[in-house]
Amino acid sequence: RAVLTAASVIVLAALSACAWKQTSSWRNSESLWTHALAVTTENETAHTNFGMLLLKRGQIDDAISHFQMALQILSQSNEAHYNLSRAIIHCDLASALSRKGSIDEAVMHLEKAIELQSDYADAHYNLGSVLLQKGEIDQAIAQWRTTLSLNPNDAGAHIALGNALLQKRELREAIAHYQAALEIEPLSVLPLNNLAWVLSTCPDSAFRNGPRAVQFAQRAVQLSGMKNPVFVRTLAAAYAENGRFSDATEMAQRALQLAHEGDGSDLAHEIENDIDLYRTNSPRRDFNLNGR
């Protein structure tokens, strides 16, 4: 989740990459938790899980109320063994506040979660996500590095960090994190797409690899069912890097159709420019990727 303007398809993909991680207790049906709240008092677990159910429904204010009630119940005890429970609820509350647009409050609760449980990897990940929303990319990167120091096999953190590094034009490290994510989750479409884009369009030939770009892009398009205009556009760029300009034009036209169907006017304009290039047998170069 940052508002950074750039024409690059990488940024379009990056903005959708930072999923919120929630690790609340086991959740079940509405009837279970409403019954638990009706027949018990001071039940922080029921408040937390019912809050999660409400958050999933989009009833954000009601969810916030239940999370706050759960924290109030736990505040009655200072015992350290409740710290993880408190940290989890602070994370859930931050999720609701973030969705409401209360980013600074979300940051405060995530920092409290980390204060309570410094090795809580998901809290560091989520703090990175909200800091990115604030445009604080360096601070977000620091949080995702911490996440990976605690959990090196977190594919989502590798992807988020790769996206942020790509925006800072730290290409070599970004590529390394995408590759790490694919080692953990081989079917993850975002690193497949972003790797393919870099390998196809980077102005520095040292980073380009047409055959590998086609391999990654075809896999991303296959996994997404040929329905995502960003991924289809990347495949077109990969074909162009390999000199397959007819295929590139055909694929870019398909991406353009998908972009229009999804009302992606800015993306459609970029794809139209791509098509003009491919018709002159010229590959796509993304000068936002001039980097290291």
Disulfide bonds with the S-S distance in Angstrom:
none
